[in-house]
């Protein structure tokens, strides 16, 4: 009981802190509307007169080199920085006037989780859009960490490009085996579980003399 009474002033002080930070993590497969949701939330804060910064991954040149852009060519308009690591733009993100930070393609940043937690501790609202897994359905370590730090996790689904049901997985059409291969519908499909399995088996038959789990998506 005495220990609880000693802790109480500390807890009361923490609960009364102004401008507590907040992390929203938007995850899902490709073509699930993650970037669209990121832009929607960002635009609401802009309407509310919050000072916002958008972070675009420098390896994503699919639609626009300078702006976050959806597959439907919707652009996020506002202050945008382009970076390979969040540490590269740390000074901008931690500017005392910045209130909202929106990060697209979060899975590619090796300092994602720690930076977002620091931003939230600094009282900022952080919005991150990231894949729920790679083309072999393996988790991204930084995204997994970020989920445990997040106040709000939004798990989106896409539409299966084979059968039209809900899709949770990203399937790669091409033969590359490295994790980071940035592309659109020419490279990837959103698939349901059954279609992912079927497509993985078919891909193995096309690319391997014998099915080999090491070279297959499944």
C-alpha positions as CSV (number, residue, x, y, z in Angstrom):
1,X,0.0,0.0,0.0
2,X,2.8,2.4,0.9
3,X,4.5,1.7,-2.5
4,X,1.3,2.6,-4.3
5,X,1.0,5.9,-2.4
6,X,4.6,6.8,-3.4
7,X,3.9,6.0,-7.0
8,X,0.6,8.0,-7.1
9,X,2.1,11.5,-7.5
10,X,4.3,10.3,-10.4
11,X,1.3,8.8,-12.1
12,X,-0.9,11.8,-11.6
13,X,1.9,14.1,-13.0
14,X,2.2,11.9,-16.1
15,X,-1.6,11.7,-16.7
16,X,-1.8,15.5,-16.6
17,X,1.0,16.1,-19.1
18,X,-0.2,18.3,-22.0
19,X,0.1,17.4,-25.7
20,X,0.7,13.7,-25.2
21,X,1.9,12.0,-28.4
22,X,-0.1,9.5,-30.3
23,X,0.9,6.8,-32.9
24,X,-1.5,5.5,-35.6
25,X,-0.2,2.5,-37.5
26,X,-2.0,1.6,-40.8
27,X,-1.1,-1.8,-42.0
28,X,-2.2,-4.2,-44.7
29,X,-1.2,-5.8,-48.0
30,X,-0.6,-3.8,-51.2
31,X,-3.6,-2.2,-52.8
32,X,-5.5,-2.1,-49.4
33,X,-5.7,1.7,-49.3
34,X,-3.0,2.4,-46.7
35,X,-1.6,5.5,-48.4
36,X,-5.1,6.7,-49.1
37,X,-5.9,6.4,-45.4
38,X,-2.6,8.1,-44.4
39,X,-3.5,11.1,-46.7
40,X,-7.0,11.3,-45.4
41,X,-5.8,11.6,-41.8
42,X,-3.1,14.0,-42.7
43,X,-5.5,16.2,-44.6
44,X,-7.9,16.3,-41.5
45,X,-5.1,17.6,-39.4
46,X,-4.2,20.2,-42.0
47,X,-7.8,21.4,-42.0
48,X,-7.5,21.7,-38.2
49,X,-4.5,24.0,-38.8
50,X,-1.9,21.6,-37.4
51,X,1.6,21.9,-38.7
52,X,2.2,18.6,-40.6
53,X,5.3,17.0,-42.2
54,X,5.0,14.1,-44.7
55,X,7.9,11.6,-45.1
56,X,8.4,9.9,-48.5
57,X,10.8,7.0,-48.9
58,X,13.5,7.9,-51.3
59,X,13.5,4.5,-53.0
60,X,9.9,4.9,-54.1
61,X,9.9,6.7,-57.5
62,X,6.9,4.9,-59.0
63,X,4.6,7.8,-59.5
64,X,6.3,11.0,-58.2
65,X,9.8,11.7,-57.0
66,X,8.7,14.4,-54.5
67,X,5.2,13.6,-53.3
68,X,3.6,10.7,-51.6
69,X,1.2,9.3,-54.2
70,X,-1.4,6.5,-54.2
71,X,-1.9,3.9,-57.0
72,X,-4.8,6.0,-58.1
73,X,-2.5,9.0,-58.5
74,X,-3.8,10.9,-55.5
75,X,-1.0,13.1,-54.1
76,X,-0.4,14.2,-50.6
77,X,0.0,17.9,-50.7
78,X,2.0,19.6,-48.0
79,X,5.4,19.9,-46.5
80,X,7.2,16.8,-47.7
81,X,10.7,15.5,-47.0
82,X,12.3,12.6,-48.9
83,X,14.5,10.2,-46.9
84,X,16.2,6.8,-46.8
85,X,16.4,6.8,-43.0
86,X,14.3,8.9,-40.7
87,X,17.6,10.0,-39.0
88,X,18.4,11.8,-42.2
89,X,15.5,14.2,-41.6
90,X,15.5,14.2,-37.8
91,X,15.9,17.9,-37.5
92,X,12.8,18.6,-39.5
93,X,10.7,15.9,-37.8
94,X,11.6,17.1,-34.3
95,X,11.2,20.8,-35.0
96,X,9.2,22.1,-32.0
97,X,6.6,23.7,-34.4
98,X,5.8,20.3,-36.1
99,X,2.7,18.7,-34.6
100,X,1.9,15.8,-37.0
101,X,4.3,13.5,-38.8
102,X,3.0,11.2,-41.6
103,X,5.3,8.4,-42.8
104,X,4.6,6.3,-45.9
105,X,6.2,3.0,-46.7
106,X,7.2,2.6,-43.1
107,X,8.5,-1.0,-43.6
108,X,11.6,0.3,-45.4
109,X,13.0,2.4,-42.5
110,X,15.4,0.6,-40.2
111,X,14.9,3.2,-37.5
112,X,11.1,3.4,-37.8
113,X,9.9,2.2,-34.3
114,X,12.5,4.0,-32.2
115,X,12.0,7.3,-34.1
116,X,8.2,7.1,-33.9
117,X,8.3,6.4,-30.2
118,X,10.6,9.4,-29.7
119,X,8.3,11.6,-31.7
120,X,5.3,10.5,-29.7
121,X,7.2,11.1,-26.4
122,X,7.9,14.6,-27.8
123,X,4.2,15.2,-28.0
124,X,3.7,14.7,-31.7
125,X,1.0,12.8,-33.6
126,X,2.6,10.1,-35.8
127,X,0.8,8.4,-38.6
128,X,2.5,5.5,-40.4
129,X,1.4,3.4,-43.4
130,X,3.3,0.1,-43.8
131,X,2.9,-3.4,-45.3
132,X,1.7,-6.1,-42.9
133,X,4.3,-8.6,-44.3
134,X,6.6,-9.1,-47.3
135,X,5.9,-11.2,-50.4
136,X,6.6,-14.4,-48.5
137,X,4.3,-13.3,-45.6
138,X,7.2,-12.7,-43.3
139,X,6.8,-9.8,-40.8
140,X,8.9,-6.6,-41.0
141,X,10.8,-6.3,-37.8
142,X,10.4,-2.5,-37.5
143,X,6.6,-2.7,-38.2
144,X,6.1,-5.4,-35.6
145,X,7.9,-3.2,-33.0
146,X,5.9,-0.2,-34.0
147,X,2.6,-2.1,-33.5
148,X,3.5,-2.6,-29.9
149,X,4.1,1.1,-29.5
150,X,1.0,2.3,-31.3
151,X,-2.2,3.7,-29.8
152,X,-4.3,2.9,-32.8
153,X,-3.6,0.0,-35.2
154,X,-5.7,-0.1,-38.4
155,X,-5.4,-3.4,-40.3
156,X,-6.8,-3.0,-43.8
157,X,-7.6,-5.7,-46.3
158,X,-7.5,-5.5,-50.1
159,X,-9.7,-7.2,-52.7
160,X,-8.2,-10.5,-54.0
161,X,-7.2,-9.9,-57.6
162,X,-8.0,-13.5,-58.5
163,X,-11.3,-14.3,-56.8
164,X,-12.7,-11.0,-55.4
165,X,-12.8,-11.9,-51.7
166,X,-10.9,-10.1,-49.0
167,X,-7.2,-10.2,-49.5
168,X,-4.6,-10.1,-46.7
169,X,-1.4,-11.0,-48.5
170,X,1.0,-9.5,-51.1
171,X,2.1,-11.9,-53.8
172,X,5.0,-11.1,-56.1
173,X,4.6,-11.9,-59.8
174,X,8.3,-11.6,-60.7
175,X,11.3,-13.8,-59.9
176,X,13.3,-11.4,-57.7
177,X,14.0,-12.8,-54.2
178,X,15.3,-9.7,-52.4
179,X,12.8,-8.1,-50.0
180,X,12.8,-4.6,-51.4
181,X,11.4,-4.6,-54.9
182,X,9.2,-1.5,-55.4
183,X,6.5,-1.9,-58.0
184,X,2.8,-1.7,-58.7
185,X,0.3,-4.1,-60.2
186,X,2.8,-5.2,-62.8
187,X,4.9,-6.7,-59.9
188,X,2.5,-7.5,-57.1
189,X,-1.0,-8.8,-56.5
190,X,-3.2,-8.7,-53.4
191,X,-4.5,-12.3,-52.8
192,X,-6.6,-14.2,-50.3
193,X,-5.1,-17.2,-48.5
194,X,-6.4,-19.8,-51.0
195,X,-5.3,-17.8,-54.1
196,X,-1.9,-17.1,-52.5
197,X,-1.3,-20.8,-52.0
198,X,-2.4,-21.7,-55.5
199,X,-0.3,-18.9,-57.1
200,X,2.7,-19.9,-55.1
201,X,2.5,-23.5,-56.3
202,X,2.0,-22.4,-59.9
203,X,5.0,-20.0,-59.6
204,X,7.2,-22.8,-58.2
205,X,6.2,-25.1,-61.2
206,X,7.1,-22.3,-63.6
207,X,10.5,-21.3,-62.0
208,X,11.8,-24.5,-60.4
209,X,12.6,-27.9,-61.8
210,X,11.4,-29.2,-58.5
211,X,9.2,-27.4,-56.0
212,X,11.6,-25.9,-53.4
213,X,10.3,-24.0,-50.4
214,X,13.4,-21.8,-50.3
215,X,12.5,-20.3,-53.7
216,X,8.7,-20.3,-53.4
217,X,6.4,-17.6,-51.9
218,X,4.6,-20.2,-49.8
